[in-house]
C-alpha cells in the first residue's frame, strides 16, 4: 500500500514526450517514474558501497604495507579478459 508521495516534477515537454514514447504496454508514466527512482536509489547505494569497500581496502593496505603495483593488476586483468574475449568470438 502506497502511503507517501514524491513532489511534482516539472520537466521540459520534450522530456515528457520522450518518456511517454518509451513506455511499455500497460505502463503508466507514474510507473515509469517510480521504477526510475527505485533504480536510481539502488545505483547510488551500490556506488556508495563500492566507494566504502575501496576506502576500506586502501586503509587495510596502508595498515599492512602490502600493495600490488598497478601494472601487475592491469596485466592480471588483461590475462583474465583474453579468454573471455576468445569465448565471446565463438
C-alpha positions in Angstrom: 0.0 0.0 0.0 1.5 3.3 -1.0 1.3 5.9 1.7 3.6 8.7 0.6 4.0 10.9 -2.4 7.0 12.3 -4.3 6.9 16.0 -5.1 5.7 17.1 -8.5 8.3 17.2 -11.1 8.4 19.9 -13.7 10.2 18.9 -16.9 10.5 20.1 -20.5 7.7 18.9 -22.7 10.3 17.1 -24.9 11.5 15.1 -21.9 7.9 14.0 -21.1 7.2 13.1 -24.7 10.5 11.0 -24.8 9.5 9.2 -21.6 5.9 8.5 -22.9 7.3 7.2 -26.2 9.3 4.6 -24.3 6.5 3.3 -22.0 5.9 -0.4 -22.1 2.5 -1.7 -22.9 0.2 -1.1 -19.9 2.8 1.0 -18.2 1.9 4.5 -16.9 4.2 7.4 -16.7 3.8 7.2 -12.9 5.0 3.6 -13.0 8.0 4.6 -15.2 9.0 7.4 -12.8 8.6 5.2 -9.8 10.8 2.5 -11.3 13.4 5.0 -12.4 13.5 6.4 -8.9 14.0 2.9 -7.5 16.8 2.2 -9.9 18.5 5.5 -9.1 18.3 4.7 -5.4 19.8 1.2 -6.0 22.5 2.6 -8.2 23.5 5.2 -5.6 23.5 2.6 -2.8 25.8 0.3 -4.9 28.1 3.3 -5.7 28.3 4.2 -2.0 29.1 0.6 -1.0 31.7 0.4 -3.8 33.4 3.6 -2.5 33.3 2.3 1.1 34.9 -1.0 0.0 37.6 0.8 -1.8 38.4 3.1 1.1 38.5 0.1 3.5 40.8 -1.7 1.1 43.1 1.3 0.9 43.1 1.6 4.7 43.9 -2.1 5.0 46.8 -1.8 2.5 48.2 1.2 4.4 48.0 -0.7 7.7 49.6 -3.9 6.3 52.0 -2.2 4.0 51.0 -4.7 1.3 50.3 -3.2 -2.1 50.0 -4.5 -5.6 51.6 -2.5 -8.4 49.0 -1.1 -10.8 50.9 -2.6 -13.8 50.6 -6.0 -12.2 46.9 -5.6 -11.6 46.3 -4.4 -15.2 48.4 -7.4 -16.5 46.3 -9.8 -14.5 43.0 -8.3 -15.6 44.2 -8.4 -19.2 45.1 -12.1 -18.8 41.6 -12.7 -17.4 40.0 -10.7 -20.3 41.7 -12.5 -23.1 39.9 -15.9 -22.7 36.6 -14.2 -22.1 37.0 -12.3 -25.4 38.0 -15.5 -27.2 34.9 -17.3 -25.8 32.7 -14.4 -27.0 34.0 -14.5 -30.5 32.9 -18.2 -30.9 
